[in-house]
Amino acid sequence: MTTLKILTMATMLPFGFTSCNAKSSETATNFTKLENPELDSSTTQILTITKVKKPWYAWRGLVAGKMEKSIPEYQAIKGLNQKFYSFTENHKLFGGIYFWQKQEDALAWFNKAWYDRTEKKYGTKGIVTYYKVQSIKTIATVYINTKDLYATITYQKEDTFLIENSAEGLLKIFTLTDDKNQSCYLTLWQNQKKASDYFKLKNVTNEFFDVPLFIVNEK
């Protein structure tokens, strides 16, 4: 069984970090860009994005704190390689971006009981979107004290569109296909501004996610 944990060692590791509940500014010293981007040989085959209605009274810090307390629950999930805890850009929904070894693992977790539980607790069933992972490319490593990353799902409007490795603030690129076999990207960025600045003049459709916390498996 895969074991997950928050990385707390005082070293630099790819995407090993913890986050405080409050937002804070970032500096370039939290990241080290690789000399050459590296293709990841991860066993991740499936990516899922969940969205659950956030109670109107629950501010970001409160929810992020509960996310951190939920870590032990995810340590026991079979086949889960990584998870980015997430909010939608408007913070009306929260959930996670999950990286699975196999689709069967994801389906076993997001079963009828999961949907029923979210409906009972939040008044409406959670949403789960599935993607197939085609490739993973690491652009930069991240220090453990990094907070408040940003992720984006990008659909290209032009067949020739590619995410540029040289983009300022870019950390990782996941090439995906959705359930309609349409190509898209999930990218991870240092912060919201870096992501927004890069995409604002691009002919693409984006969905942004605030990522306050990230966990990675230790094998």
Protein Blocks (a to p, Z undefined) as FASTA:
>chain_A
ZZddddfbfcddehiacddfbdcdddfklpccdfbdcddfbfbfbdcdddddddfklcfk
lmmmmmmmmmmmmmmpghiabdcddddfklpagcdddddfbfklmmmmmgmklmmmmmmm
nopacdddddddfbdcdfbdcdfkbghiaddddddfbfkbccdfklghiabdcddddfko
pacdddddfblmlmmmmmmmpccdddddddfbdcdddZZ
